[in-house]
Amino acid sequence: STSVCTIGDVLANNAGGMRCRLENDSYHSIRQAEFVLPSGTIVNTRAGDAKFHSQEPELHAGLLQLRDKIRSDEQLVTHLREKFSIRNTNGLR
């Protein structure tokens, strides 16, 4: 996979490699990111949430709604925490 892996793929899968501990995977290794949405909006996480909200209000609201829906379901939260604490043989979680 090293010949075809991209940064986006590493982040989407939270790959850390076979020797990476769960505390040092890609979620914990990135401080900021800049990316382009399909709409053409450039998002820089360093700019903070307010700028993203002003640039893409519908997407921002939808993501917050999804987040809140997940957080309100204790059984789902427990399931997700358990699932994301397990690493598979590819170094993904």
C-alpha angles and dihedrals in degrees: 000000000000091000093058105027118119131195089249091053092049091052095042091053095034089230117184101165130249094290098044117108117226089250091060104045125125093280089062097038101061123077099181140353138201118204141159121240121216087257089062094251112144111220121197112186090206089068090065136230098295093065092048089049092053093045098046109015096166094048091044092051092046093052092049090048091051091047092050092047091054093045092051092060106075093187091054092045091053091047093049093047090052094046094048092050091064123081120206126214093273095060092253127126 
